Structures are given as structure tokens and as C-alpha cells.
Amino acid sequence: MEARELIQRFDAMHIEDGMLRKAFVMLANASTRSAMQFLEFVEGVNSYDNYISESEAMEIVSKFKNADGTEGAKWSPEALFSKVASLGGNIDHAPKYNKWALYVTMNMEHSDHYPVLQKWTGSDATKYAEACYDLAVSQLKDKDRHDWIRRYFQL
């Protein structure tokens, strides 16, 4: 996408801050890739209560020290999204959360609550994933904690 098209998308958001627009124009003219990433971030934050980009999600889960003794994500994005779809769950649920917020939160549930989840679900991998999904979605839709995920992970 060209700088001109990115600037048009930015203008379509009707952000009333002239200095921010000037900075975005400079960024778009210097690096369309960086401008696109910034634009996607702004659009995401404006569209979802809980929004995380793919790169933020991968960085977050890479730092997990899990209760089961492992590190990193329990599920790859492909495996997690496939499992959620097979359970009939919502991978992306605008305006509550995007798929990367779900990815991080499901992996966080595994990371933080493995012993309890294992107690509840035994060796049934489908029930385990379903429990992580249910807990993650309950957090992402919590009316008392609007936009909690970015603050929680200090983004």
C-alpha cells in the first residue's frame, strides 16, 4: 500500500489531532510498513475492547513460565484457532476481543491455572481446551474490566 492510501485510511478515522496526523504523514512517507503497522494498531484499539496485534501476542506468550513446568505457548496460533472453531467458539468477537487477545488469554489460562484445569478436565484434551476458552472469554468480556489486556501486559 502506498503512503497516499495509508494517509487516506488515517484521515477516514476522523482523528482530530493535527499533530498526530502530521506525525503519521511523516511516518507514511518514511516507511509504509511502519505506517501500516501503526494504522492497524489504531484501527484495532478503536474496534475492540481487548486488542492485541499478532507481534505483541507472540512476544507475550514467548515469555510465559507455565505452571506445568514448560515455557511459552501451549498452542500454536493455528492449533488454537482450529480447536476453538471445532468447539463452536468465537475466534474474533467484535467489539469484545480480537483473535490475538483470545490467543494470549487462552495460553495465559493454561500457563497460570494448569493444576486446577487438569483437576477439572483430567486427561481430556478437548475439555481442557474448552475450559481454557471459557475462562479466557469470561475475562475478555468482563464488564468490570474493559480493555484490561493491554494494561495487564503493560502494552
Disulfide bonds with the S-S distance in Angstrom:
none
